[in-house]
Amino acid sequence: MKDRCLWYDSSPEAPLPLQPLQGECRAEVAVIGGGITGLSTALHLAEAGSDVVVVEAGDIPSGGSGRNVGLVNAGMWIPPDDIVETLGAEDGERANTLLGNAPADVFALIERHAIDCQATRTGTLHLAHNAKGEQELARRAEQFLRRGAPVELLEGEACHRRVGTPRIQRALLDKRAGTLNPAAYTRGLARAAQQAGARLHTHSPVNGMQRQGDDWVVSTHSGHIHAARVVLATNAYTEDDWSQVRKHYFPGYFFQVASTPLHTDAAAEILPERQGAWDTRMVLSSIRRDAEGRLILGSLGCGDGRPMSYIRYWADRIQRHYFPQLGKVDWQYTWTGRIAFTPEHTLRLFEPAPGILAVTGYNGRGVTTGTVVGKGFARYLLSGDDSLLPLPIRTHKPVLAKAVRSCGYECGFTLYHSGQCLRVLI
């Protein structure tokens, strides 16, 4: 089993031959972070004729944009009524509407720019792991249907056929959603942004910013960008003390395990329509198949540094519970991605200083939210209109006790997975 992200190796979109930033340059907008948010921002700005430069600390992708599950989900992690309760009626319904339509925005970009990212549009499945989970799905279904969303509660045999296991008695099918290879999608956005005129530089970590007249000067180890506006699109991979983004989230992790390609009749029964799935557990797990037939399992928690035997045993436990018909499965890849959590489970859009836009707190919904935020940032930078952003740009208080929150989450995840391995939990 390789400690490497599957999506990099299986991406039909090749990485662009990009170079580090060298010397001085000028731009109307500097974008820090070459993930989905930064590239969506750059693409939409460049298509509108704006001069934009993107700098990325590693390759494109190297952070969460290429390491996530690849679910093209609608909405936020919490259900629509909870969003309204948290944000208020006006902001909450604005977020519900824009993020509810977010999968359509993703698929429109894929089609318009011919991004080869193995996309499916057959929906996603939210799986009830117990009776309480079944009640939660019924609650969510009612809220979505009240807002006109095309969702369907699947029960009994209909549910078993879609998921491929009799262990799940109820699932919520969201027909707006789908799946993709996230590394390929991110590389495709980079290609499209470059073709539209954006300048992209990799291996150019930013080590500081300072005000110089009417411009911001963005500094890397080998160059400087002079720009009137700056977008901070580093999200959970913000590592520099100078960036205000670090104050507004606490990090969490999600690890995944992928099998070798499975082409048996038994494997064909698992998620036969290629929906991606996740469950209602407090420490949620994900299940999906990729374009080559691999079974991919994931869960909240950090897999980095754990013994391969531990990760393999966890994967065997989950696979044998849900899909014993597969027999013994050989696991080929494992990798971990980082998530930016907020206490309220909603994203934060803010201006740390005049001329700087920032976002964080996707809480595990980065593919769709990042795409929409990038489009909204571009509109706001071009015209001052924030109506395409899921939420207004606001002032937020920093997240308190970040280290305690992060440690508490990870300890809880580890205990839960240990309970699963010891057959105390499933």
C-alpha distance (Angstrom), angle and dihedral (degrees) to the residues before:
residue distance angle dihedral
M1 . . .
K2 3.81 . .
D3 3.79 121.7 .
R4 3.79 90.2 -136.7
C5 3.80 137.7 105.4
L6 3.80 111.1 -97.0
W7 3.79 93.3 -150.7
Y8 3.80 93.2 65.8
D9 3.80 92.4 54.7
S10 3.81 95.8 42.8
S11 3.82 99.1 42.7
P12 3.82 113.5 124.4
E13 3.82 88.2 -159.8
A14 3.80 109.7 81.1
P15 3.82 120.3 -137.8
L16 3.80 114.4 -99.3
P17 3.83 117.4 -112.5
L18 3.81 95.8 -115.0
Q19 3.79 130.1 168.3
P20 3.83 133.8 -147.1
L21 3.78 118.7 -95.6
Q22 3.81 109.7 -89.9
G23 3.80 125.8 -169.0
E24 3.79 128.8 -24.7
C25 3.80 125.7 -27.8
R26 3.77 138.9 165.6
A27 3.78 130.2 -138.5
E28 3.76 139.3 162.9
V29 3.81 90.4 -125.3
A30 3.80 131.0 20.0
V31 3.80 115.6 -158.4
I32 3.80 117.9 -159.6
G33 3.80 110.2 -157.1
G34 3.80 128.0 42.2
G35 3.79 98.2 -144.3
I36 3.79 129.0 108.1
T37 3.82 95.4 -69.7
G38 3.79 95.6 47.2
L39 3.79 94.6 43.5
S40 3.81 93.5 46.0
T41 3.81 88.1 51.5
A42 3.82 91.9 48.6
L43 3.79 93.7 45.3
H44 3.79 95.1 51.2
L45 3.82 92.1 43.9
A46 3.80 93.2 48.5
E47 3.79 92.4 47.7
A48 3.80 87.6 55.5
G49 3.82 90.8 52.7
S50 3.81 98.9 -101.2
D51 3.82 120.4 144.4
V52 3.82 106.8 -122.4
V53 3.81 135.6 171.9
V54 3.83 123.3 -162.3
V55 3.81 122.3 -159.9
E56 3.80 121.4 -168.3
A57 3.81 125.1 -171.7
G58 3.82 94.2 -141.7
D59 3.78 135.6 5.6
I60 3.81 125.2 -43.6
P61 2.95 102.6 -75.0
S62 3.78 111.5 16.9
G63 3.82 103.9 133.0
G64 3.78 135.6 50.4
S65 3.81 93.6 -48.3
G66 3.79 90.1 74.7
R67 3.80 100.1 29.7
N68 3.81 103.6 54.6
V69 3.81 128.5 103.1
G70 3.80 93.0 -95.6
L71 3.81 97.0 -122.4
V72 3.80 114.4 155.3
N73 3.78 94.2 -152.1
A74 3.78 131.0 176.3
G75 3.80 122.2 -129.7
M76 3.78 128.7 -2.2
W77 3.77 131.2 -54.6
I78 3.82 91.8 -95.8
P79 3.84 118.9 63.2
P80 3.83 123.5 -97.5
D81 3.81 99.1 -99.2
D82 3.81 90.8 48.9
I83 3.80 89.0 52.0
V84 3.80 89.9 53.7
E85 3.80 91.2 47.2
T86 3.81 91.3 50.5
L87 3.81 99.3 42.2
G88 3.80 103.6 25.7
A89 3.80 128.1 -106.3
E90 3.81 99.2 -74.1
D91 3.80 98.9 43.5
G92 3.79 92.9 36.1
E93 3.79 95.8 54.4
R94 3.79 90.3 43.1
A95 3.80 89.0 56.2
N96 3.81 91.6 44.4
T97 3.81 91.7 52.7
L98 3.80 99.7 43.9
L99 3.80 95.8 41.2
G100 3.79 91.3 41.3
N101 3.81 86.9 60.4
A102 3.81 93.0 42.0
P103 3.83 96.8 100.1
A104 3.81 88.8 57.9
D105 3.82 89.1 53.9
V106 3.81 90.8 51.7
F107 3.79 94.3 48.3
A108 3.82 91.2 45.5
L109 3.81 90.5 56.0
I110 3.81 90.8 46.9
E111 3.80 90.8 52.8
R112 3.81 96.9 41.1
H113 3.80 93.9 51.0
A114 3.81 97.9 32.8
I115 3.82 91.9 -122.4
D116 3.80 108.7 -174.9
C117 3.80 99.8 -146.4
Q118 3.82 102.4 135.5
A119 3.81 90.9 -108.4
T120 3.80 122.5 -174.8
R121 3.82 125.7 -166.0
T122 3.79 100.1 -165.4
G123 3.80 94.6 110.1
T124 3.79 134.2 -112.3
L125 3.81 130.2 -87.8
H126 3.80 126.0 -134.2
L127 3.81 105.4 -158.0
A128 3.80 125.8 -149.2
H129 3.79 108.3 -138.6
N130 3.85 94.7 -170.9
A131 3.81 143.1 -1.2
K132 3.79 92.6 -76.3
G133 3.78 89.0 51.8
E134 3.80 90.0 52.0
Q135 3.80 89.7 55.5
E136 3.80 90.5 48.7
L137 3.81 91.6 53.1
A138 3.80 91.0 49.8
R139 3.81 88.5 52.3
R140 3.79 92.0 50.0
A141 3.80 92.8 45.6
E142 3.80 91.4 54.1
Q143 3.80 91.4 50.4
F144 3.81 93.6 48.0
L145 3.80 94.1 45.4
R146 3.80 90.9 49.1
R147 3.81 86.6 59.6
G148 3.79 93.7 47.2
A149 3.81 97.5 -105.9
P150 3.84 116.2 155.8
V151 3.80 99.0 -118.6
E152 3.80 130.5 140.6
L153 3.78 133.0 -163.1
L154 3.80 109.8 -133.9
E155 3.79 117.9 -158.7
G156 3.78 138.7 179.2
E157 3.80 116.5 -18.5
A158 3.80 93.8 1.1
C159 3.80 88.6 56.4
H160 3.81 93.1 45.4
R161 3.81 91.4 53.9
R162 3.80 94.5 50.6
V163 3.81 95.4 46.0
G164 3.78 100.9 32.1
T165 3.80 98.4 -128.7
P166 3.82 136.7 83.2
R167 3.82 88.5 -143.4
I168 3.81 91.0 84.6
Q169 3.81 115.0 65.7
R170 3.81 99.6 176.8
A171 3.81 133.9 27.6
L172 3.78 133.8 173.3
L173 3.80 112.6 -133.1
D174 3.80 114.2 -155.3
K175 3.79 106.2 -163.4
R176 3.81 93.3 -167.2
A177 3.78 92.3 67.8
G178 3.81 139.3 70.7
T179 3.79 144.8 156.1
L180 3.79 139.6 -93.3
N181 3.78 143.4 169.4
P182 3.83 99.4 -91.1
A183 3.81 96.0 -156.5
A184 3.80 90.3 52.6
Y185 3.81 91.8 47.2
T186 3.81 91.2 51.0
R187 3.80 92.7 47.5
G188 3.80 89.1 48.4
L189 3.80 91.0 53.2
A190 3.81 88.9 50.5
R191 3.80 91.4 51.5
A192 3.80 91.8 48.1
A193 3.82 92.6 47.4
Q194 3.80 91.6 50.0
Q195 3.80 92.0 48.2
A196 3.81 88.8 51.3
G197 3.81 90.0 55.5
A198 3.80 106.0 -92.6
R199 3.80 116.4 140.3
L200 3.80 112.8 -131.2
H201 3.80 127.6 -164.9
T202 3.80 126.9 -177.1
H203 3.82 130.8 -165.3
S204 3.79 87.8 34.6
P205 3.82 107.9 122.9
V206 3.79 112.0 -171.2
N207 3.79 113.0 -124.1
G208 3.79 99.4 -177.2
M209 3.79 151.1 -20.2
Q210 3.75 130.8 -140.2
R211 3.78 136.7 178.7
Q212 3.80 115.7 -109.8
G213 3.78 113.6 177.5
D214 3.79 108.7 -58.4
D215 3.80 93.1 -17.9
W216 3.76 139.0 75.3
V217 3.79 115.6 -131.4
V218 3.80 112.0 -145.2
S219 3.81 110.8 -160.5
T220 3.79 130.3 -155.9
H221 3.82 128.7 173.3
S222 3.81 90.9 -91.3
G223 3.79 107.7 22.7
H224 3.78 152.3 16.6
I225 3.80 134.0 -130.6
H226 3.80 119.9 -153.1
A227 3.81 108.9 -156.5
A228 3.79 137.2 157.5
R229 3.82 91.6 -141.5
V230 3.81 132.9 32.7
V231 3.82 130.6 -164.4
L232 3.80 118.6 -156.0
A233 3.81 104.5 -152.6
T234 3.79 101.4 160.6
N235 3.83 97.3 108.2
A236 3.84 112.4 168.0
Y237 3.80 92.1 2.8
T238 3.81 94.4 62.3
E239 3.80 104.2 129.4
D240 3.81 105.5 158.8
D241 3.78 122.6 99.2
W242 3.80 92.1 -142.5
S243 3.83 92.5 64.1
Q244 3.81 116.9 91.5
V245 3.81 89.3 -153.4
R246 3.82 90.6 80.7
K247 3.80 90.4 67.4
H248 3.80 94.4 59.4
Y249 3.81 105.8 59.3
F250 3.76 141.2 31.7
P251 3.81 118.8 -136.8
G252 3.78 126.0 -112.4
Y253 3.78 131.8 169.5
F254 3.79 142.0 -133.7
F255 3.79 122.9 -161.1
Q256 3.80 128.2 -162.5
V257 3.79 137.7 -165.1
A258 3.82 124.0 -158.6
S259 3.78 127.5 -163.3
T260 3.75 128.6 -143.4
P261 3.84 112.4 -87.3
L262 3.82 110.2 -69.1
H263 3.80 118.6 -151.4
T264 3.81 104.1 164.3
D265 3.79 124.7 119.2
A266 3.82 88.5 -110.3
A267 3.81 91.1 55.2
A268 3.81 91.2 49.2
E269 3.82 89.2 62.7
I270 3.82 92.1 61.3
L271 3.81 111.8 93.3
P272 3.83 89.2 -24.2
E273 3.81 92.7 -175.1
R274 3.83 90.7 49.4
Q275 3.80 96.4 -116.9
G276 3.78 114.2 161.6
A277 3.80 114.2 -126.0
W278 3.78 141.7 -162.7
D279 3.79 131.1 176.6
T280 3.79 140.1 -126.1
R281 3.80 96.3 -111.8
M282 3.78 116.6 128.9
V283 3.82 85.1 -123.9
L284 3.77 93.1 42.4
S285 3.78 125.6 -148.7
S286 3.80 128.2 -154.7
I287 3.80 130.9 -145.9
R288 3.78 128.9 -170.3
R289 3.80 144.1 140.6
D290 3.78 124.0 -128.7
A291 3.81 129.5 -140.0
E292 3.81 91.1 -89.1
G293 3.80 94.4 51.8
R294 3.80 100.3 -101.7
L295 3.78 119.7 151.6
I296 3.81 109.3 -128.6
L297 3.79 120.7 -164.2
G298 3.78 125.3 -177.2
S299 3.78 143.4 169.7
L300 3.76 142.9 179.4
G301 3.78 112.3 -80.2
C302 3.78 141.1 68.3
G303 3.78 117.6 -75.7
D304 3.80 94.8 179.5
G305 3.78 111.1 111.3
R306 3.78 95.4 11.7
P307 3.81 118.4 123.0
M308 3.79 113.2 -94.4
S309 3.80 87.9 -128.7
Y310 3.83 90.3 60.2
I311 3.82 93.0 50.0
R312 3.80 91.8 44.9
Y313 3.80 91.8 49.5
W314 3.81 91.3 50.9
A315 3.81 91.2 49.5
D316 3.82 91.3 48.1
R317 3.80 90.4 50.6
I318 3.82 94.0 52.3
Q319 3.81 94.0 41.8
R320 3.80 94.1 49.5
H321 3.80 91.3 47.8
Y322 3.80 95.6 52.3
F323 3.79 103.9 22.8
P324 3.82 111.1 23.7
Q325 3.82 88.8 151.8
L326 3.82 88.4 77.5
G327 3.78 93.3 66.6
K328 3.78 114.6 -159.1
V329 3.81 113.6 1.6
D330 3.79 125.2 -157.9
W331 3.80 112.2 -138.3
Q332 3.80 114.4 -143.5
Y333 3.83 108.1 175.8
T334 3.78 139.7 25.4
W335 3.79 128.8 179.6
T336 3.80 142.2 156.2
G337 3.80 132.3 -136.4
R338 3.78 130.6 -165.9
I339 3.82 125.4 -119.7
A340 3.82 128.4 -158.5
F341 3.80 107.1 -136.1
T342 3.79 127.1 -169.3
P343 3.82 124.4 -163.7
E344 3.81 91.4 -118.4
H345 3.87 93.4 45.7
T346 3.82 91.9 -125.0
L347 3.79 131.2 109.3
R348 3.79 125.1 -102.2
L349 3.82 124.9 -136.7
F350 3.78 115.2 -173.7
E351 3.81 147.5 147.5
P352 3.82 109.6 -122.7
A353 3.82 89.9 -171.0
P354 3.81 136.6 -6.7
G355 3.79 108.8 -65.6
I356 3.81 95.7 17.8
L357 3.81 125.8 104.2
A358 3.79 122.6 -168.3
V359 3.78 139.3 178.5
T360 3.78 136.2 -174.8
G361 3.79 141.7 148.3
Y362 3.79 104.7 73.4
N363 3.82 88.5 156.1
G364 3.79 92.4 -150.8
R365 3.83 99.8 -41.5
G366 3.80 98.8 98.6
V367 3.81 103.2 132.5
T368 3.78 95.9 62.7
T369 3.80 100.3 24.3
G370 3.80 93.1 48.3
T371 3.80 91.6 50.2
V372 3.81 92.9 50.4
V373 3.81 94.2 43.3
G374 3.80 90.5 51.9
K375 3.79 91.1 52.3
G376 3.80 90.5 46.8
F377 3.81 93.4 47.5
A378 3.80 89.8 53.5
R379 3.81 92.1 52.3
Y380 3.81 91.4 46.8
L381 3.81 93.4 49.0
L382 3.79 92.2 48.0
S383 3.79 99.8 43.8
G384 3.79 111.5 3.9
D385 3.82 89.3 -112.7
D386 3.83 111.9 134.9
S387 3.82 96.2 -179.6
L388 3.82 93.5 110.0
L389 3.80 92.2 56.5
P390 3.82 116.4 94.4
L391 3.80 89.9 -127.3
P392 3.80 135.7 14.9
I393 3.78 117.7 -96.2
R394 3.78 105.3 -98.1
T395 3.79 143.5 167.3
H396 3.82 112.3 -98.9
K397 3.77 132.7 -168.2
P398 3.81 114.4 -119.7
V399 3.80 116.9 -100.2
L400 3.79 109.5 -99.0
A401 3.82 125.6 -137.8
K402 3.79 92.6 11.9
A403 3.80 95.4 167.3
V404 3.81 92.0 48.2
R405 3.80 92.2 49.6
S406 3.79 93.2 47.4
C407 3.79 93.3 46.6
G408 3.79 91.6 46.1
Y409 3.79 92.1 52.4
E410 3.81 93.4 47.6
C411 3.81 93.6 46.9
G412 3.79 90.1 50.5
F413 3.81 92.0 48.7
T414 3.80 91.6 49.0
L415 3.80 92.9 49.9
Y416 3.79 90.9 49.1
H417 3.81 93.6 50.2
S418 3.78 90.7 46.1
G419 3.80 88.4 53.1
Q420 3.80 89.3 51.8
C421 3.81 92.0 50.0
L422 3.82 90.6 48.6
R423 3.83 89.6 49.1
V424 3.81 91.5 -118.9
L425 3.84 89.0 116.0
I426 3.77 136.7 19.7
